[in-house]
Amino acid sequence: NWTKYGTLRLELFSSSKASVPILIRLDAASYPYSSDNWANTSVDLNPGSNLVEIDLDQLKNAGTGAEFDRRHVYNIVVVTSDQRKRHNLCFGKIILTG
């Protein structure tokens, strides 16, 4: 249950020499179960260390545009939108803060 948290922080390291566009997707299971409860955030990672902060209070459900349901988050997906070449990303801490 992420309702008591306001920010998701991800420590990411990119070994690329140029910025890398990524999409961070959070999936949550709604009850009764619905597969359309997810939220997307787009970020450009700089070469080297990056601290990505996502304001959870501002997330909208990508399926409906409603407020994102943070009660049952079960998945964090990180993908690059630049699939022309391979990118190496390293994950550090994943932190939820109030």
CYANA upper distance limits for C-alpha pairs under 8 A (distance plus 0.5 A):
  1 ASN  CA     70 ARG  CA      6.82
  1 ASN  CA     71 ARG  CA      4.79
  1 ASN  CA     72 HIS  CA      6.09
  1 ASN  CA     73 VAL  CA      7.46
  2 TRP  CA     70 ARG  CA      5.64
  2 TRP  CA     71 ARG  CA      6.18
  2 TRP  CA     72 HIS  CA      7.97
  2 TRP  CA     73 VAL  CA      7.68
  3 THR  CA     70 ARG  CA      6.02
  3 THR  CA     71 ARG  CA      6.46
  4 LYS  CA     98 GLY  CA      6.87
  5 TYR  CA     56 LEU  CA      7.94
  5 TYR  CA     96 LEU  CA      6.64
  5 TYR  CA     97 THR  CA      5.86
  5 TYR  CA     98 GLY  CA      4.74
  6 GLY  CA     55 ASP  CA      6.56
  6 GLY  CA     56 LEU  CA      5.68
  6 GLY  CA     57 ASP  CA      6.43
  6 GLY  CA     96 LEU  CA      8.02
  6 GLY  CA     97 THR  CA      6.58
  6 GLY  CA     98 GLY  CA      5.47
  7 THR  CA     53 GLU  CA      7.03
  7 THR  CA     54 ILE  CA      6.05
  7 THR  CA     55 ASP  CA      5.30
  7 THR  CA     56 LEU  CA      5.84
  7 THR  CA     57 ASP  CA      8.30
  7 THR  CA     96 LEU  CA      6.32
  7 THR  CA     97 THR  CA      5.80
  7 THR  CA     98 GLY  CA      7.08
  8 LEU  CA     53 GLU  CA      6.22
  8 LEU  CA     54 ILE  CA      5.61
  8 LEU  CA     55 ASP  CA      7.22
  8 LEU  CA     56 LEU  CA      7.25
  8 LEU  CA     94 ILE  CA      7.83
  8 LEU  CA     95 ILE  CA      6.33
  8 LEU  CA     96 LEU  CA      5.26
  8 LEU  CA     97 THR  CA      7.09
  9 ARG  CA     51 LEU  CA      7.23
  9 ARG  CA     52 VAL  CA      6.08
  9 ARG  CA     53 GLU  CA      5.04
  9 ARG  CA     54 ILE  CA      6.93
  9 ARG  CA     93 LYS  CA      8.37
  9 ARG  CA     94 ILE  CA      6.30
  9 ARG  CA     95 ILE  CA      5.50
  9 ARG  CA     96 LEU  CA      6.83
  9 ARG  CA     97 THR  CA      8.35
 10 LEU  CA     51 LEU  CA      6.31
 10 LEU  CA     52 VAL  CA      5.62
 10 LEU  CA     53 GLU  CA      7.07
 10 LEU  CA     91 PHE  CA      8.06
 10 LEU  CA     92 GLY  CA      7.58
 10 LEU  CA     93 LYS  CA      6.61
 10 LEU  CA     94 ILE  CA      5.26
 10 LEU  CA     95 ILE  CA      7.00
 11 GLU  CA     49 SER  CA      7.84
 11 GLU  CA     50 ASN  CA      6.40
 11 GLU  CA     51 LEU  CA      5.29
 11 GLU  CA     52 VAL  CA      6.95
 11 GLU  CA     91 PHE  CA      6.44
 11 GLU  CA     92 GLY  CA      5.23
 11 GLU  CA     93 LYS  CA      5.89
 11 GLU  CA     94 ILE  CA      7.04
 12 LEU  CA     49 SER  CA      6.52
 12 LEU  CA     50 ASN  CA      5.65
 12 LEU  CA     51 LEU  CA      6.85
 12 LEU  CA     52 VAL  CA      7.95
 12 LEU  CA     89 LEU  CA      7.16
 12 LEU  CA     90 CYS  CA      6.17
 12 LEU  CA     91 PHE  CA      5.27
 12 LEU  CA     92 GLY  CA      6.38
 13 PHE  CA     47 PRO  CA      7.90
 13 PHE  CA     48 GLY  CA      5.74
 13 PHE  CA     49 SER  CA      4.92
 13 PHE  CA     50 ASN  CA      6.38
 13 PHE  CA     89 LEU  CA      6.05
 13 PHE  CA     90 CYS  CA      5.46
 13 PHE  CA     91 PHE  CA      6.97
 13 PHE  CA     92 GLY  CA      8.21
 14 SER  CA     20 VAL  CA      8.29
 14 SER  CA     45 LEU  CA      7.45
 14 SER  CA     46 ASN  CA      7.42
 14 SER  CA     47 PRO  CA      5.72
 14 SER  CA     48 GLY  CA      5.55
 14 SER  CA     49 SER  CA      7.09
 14 SER  CA     50 ASN  CA      8.29
 14 SER  CA     87 HIS  CA      8.11
 14 SER  CA     88 ASN  CA      6.67
 14 SER  CA     89 LEU  CA      5.32
 14 SER  CA     90 CYS  CA      7.11
 15 SER  CA     47 PRO  CA      6.52
 15 SER  CA     48 GLY  CA      6.51
 15 SER  CA     87 HIS  CA      7.99
 15 SER  CA     88 ASN  CA      6.43
 15 SER  CA     89 LEU  CA      7.22
 16 SER  CA     20 VAL  CA      7.88
 16 SER  CA     47 PRO  CA      6.03
 16 SER  CA     48 GLY  CA      8.19
 16 SER  CA     87 HIS  CA      7.09
 16 SER  CA     88 ASN  CA      7.64
 17 LYS  CA     47 PRO  CA      6.07
 18 ALA  CA     46 ASN  CA      7.21
 18 ALA  CA     47 PRO  CA      6.43
 19 SER  CA     44 ASP  CA      6.55
 19 SER  CA     45 LEU  CA      5.78
 19 SER  CA     46 ASN  CA      5.01
 19 SER  CA     47 PRO  CA      6.41
 20 VAL  CA     44 ASP  CA      5.93
 20 VAL  CA     45 LEU  CA      5.51
 20 VAL  CA     46 ASN  CA      7.14
 20 VAL  CA     47 PRO  CA      8.43
 20 VAL  CA     80 THR  CA      7.61
 20 VAL  CA     82 ASP  CA      7.67
 20 VAL  CA     87 HIS  CA      8.33
 21 PRO  CA     42 SER  CA      7.76
 21 PRO  CA     43 VAL  CA      6.36
 21 PRO  CA     44 ASP  CA      4.78
 21 PRO  CA     45 LEU  CA      6.68
 21 PRO  CA     80 THR  CA      6.30
 21 PRO  CA     81 SER  CA      6.31
 21 PRO  CA     82 ASP  CA      6.96
 22 ILE  CA     42 SER  CA      6.36
 22 ILE  CA     43 VAL  CA      5.91
 22 ILE  CA     44 ASP  CA      6.57
 22 ILE  CA     45 LEU  CA      7.62
 22 ILE  CA     78 VAL  CA      7.23
 22 ILE  CA     79 VAL  CA      6.04
 22 ILE  CA     80 THR  CA      4.68
 22 ILE  CA     81 SER  CA      6.16
 22 ILE  CA     82 ASP  CA      8.32
 23 LEU  CA     40 ASN  CA      7.14
 23 LEU  CA     41 THR  CA      6.22
 23 LEU  CA     42 SER  CA      5.05
 23 LEU  CA     43 VAL  CA      6.85
 23 LEU  CA     77 VAL  CA      8.46
 23 LEU  CA     78 VAL  CA      6.25
 23 LEU  CA     79 VAL  CA      5.89
 23 LEU  CA     80 THR  CA      6.61
 23 LEU  CA     81 SER  CA      7.34
 24 ILE  CA     40 ASN  CA      6.17
 24 ILE  CA     41 THR  CA      5.64
 24 ILE  CA     42 SER  CA      6.81
 24 ILE  CA     43 VAL  CA      8.27
 24 ILE  CA     76 ILE  CA      7.51
 24 ILE  CA     77 VAL  CA      6.18
 24 ILE  CA     78 VAL  CA      5.16
 24 ILE  CA     79 VAL  CA      7.23
 25 ARG  CA     38 TRP  CA      7.30
 25 ARG  CA     39 ALA  CA      6.12
 25 ARG  CA     40 ASN  CA      5.01
 25 ARG  CA     41 THR  CA      6.97
 25 ARG  CA     75 ASN  CA      8.45
 25 ARG  CA     76 ILE  CA      6.30
 25 ARG  CA     77 VAL  CA      5.51
 25 ARG  CA     78 VAL  CA      6.95
 26 LEU  CA     38 TRP  CA      6.00
 26 LEU  CA     39 ALA  CA      5.78
 26 LEU  CA     40 ASN  CA      7.05
 26 LEU  CA     73 VAL  CA      7.43
 26 LEU  CA     74 TYR  CA      8.28
 26 LEU  CA     75 ASN  CA      6.26
 26 LEU  CA     76 ILE  CA      5.33
 26 LEU  CA     77 VAL  CA      6.98
 27 ASP  CA     37 ASN  CA      6.77
 27 ASP  CA     38 TRP  CA      4.97
 27 ASP  CA     39 ALA  CA      7.25
 27 ASP  CA     73 VAL  CA      6.21
 27 ASP  CA     74 TYR  CA      6.49
 27 ASP  CA     75 ASN  CA      5.56
 27 ASP  CA     76 ILE  CA      7.10
 28 ALA  CA     37 ASN  CA      6.14
 28 ALA  CA     38 TRP  CA      6.53
 28 ALA  CA     69 ASP  CA      7.22
 28 ALA  CA     70 ARG  CA      7.23
 28 ALA  CA     71 ARG  CA      8.00
 28 ALA  CA     72 HIS  CA      5.57
 28 ALA  CA     73 VAL  CA      4.48
 28 ALA  CA     74 TYR  CA      6.08
 28 ALA  CA     75 ASN  CA      7.53
 29 ALA  CA     33 TYR  CA      6.35
 29 ALA  CA     34 SER  CA      6.99
 29 ALA  CA     35 SER  CA      7.60
 29 ALA  CA     37 ASN  CA      7.18
 29 ALA  CA     72 HIS  CA      5.86
 29 ALA  CA     73 VAL  CA      6.99
 29 ALA  CA     74 TYR  CA      7.56
 30 SER  CA     34 SER  CA      5.91
 30 SER  CA     35 SER  CA      8.28
 30 SER  CA     37 ASN  CA      7.23
 30 SER  CA     69 ASP  CA      7.74
 30 SER  CA     72 HIS  CA      7.33
 36 ASP  CA     61 ASN  CA      8.42
 36 ASP  CA     62 ALA  CA      8.15
 36 ASP  CA     63 GLY  CA      5.61
 36 ASP  CA     64 THR  CA      8.06
 37 ASN  CA     61 ASN  CA      6.37
 37 ASN  CA     62 ALA  CA      7.64
 37 ASN  CA     63 GLY  CA      6.75
 37 ASN  CA     64 THR  CA      8.44
 37 ASN  CA     68 PHE  CA      7.50
 37 ASN  CA     69 ASP  CA      7.65
 38 TRP  CA     61 ASN  CA      5.93
 38 TRP  CA     62 ALA  CA      6.22
 38 TRP  CA     63 GLY  CA      7.25
 38 TRP  CA     68 PHE  CA      7.49
 39 ALA  CA     59 LEU  CA      6.86
 39 ALA  CA     60 LYS  CA      6.50
 39 ALA  CA     61 ASN  CA      5.53
 39 ALA  CA     62 ALA  CA      5.63
 39 ALA  CA     68 PHE  CA      7.11
 40 ASN  CA     59 LEU  CA      8.42
 40 ASN  CA     62 ALA  CA      7.16
 41 THR  CA     54 ILE  CA      8.20
 43 VAL  CA     52 VAL  CA      8.39
 45 LEU  CA     50 ASN  CA      7.05
 46 ASN  CA     50 ASN  CA      7.23
 55 ASP  CA     59 LEU  CA      7.44
 58 GLN  CA     67 GLU  CA      8.46
 59 LEU  CA     67 GLU  CA      7.01
 59 LEU  CA     68 PHE  CA      6.19
 60 LYS  CA     65 GLY  CA      5.91
 60 LYS  CA     66 ALA  CA      6.08
 60 LYS  CA     67 GLU  CA      5.22
 60 LYS  CA     68 PHE  CA      5.38
 61 ASN  CA     65 GLY  CA      5.35
 61 ASN  CA     66 ALA  CA      5.72
 61 ASN  CA     67 GLU  CA      6.18
 61 ASN  CA     68 PHE  CA      5.07
 61 ASN  CA     69 ASP  CA      8.14
 62 ALA  CA     66 ALA  CA      8.47
 69 ASP  CA     73 VAL  CA      8.40
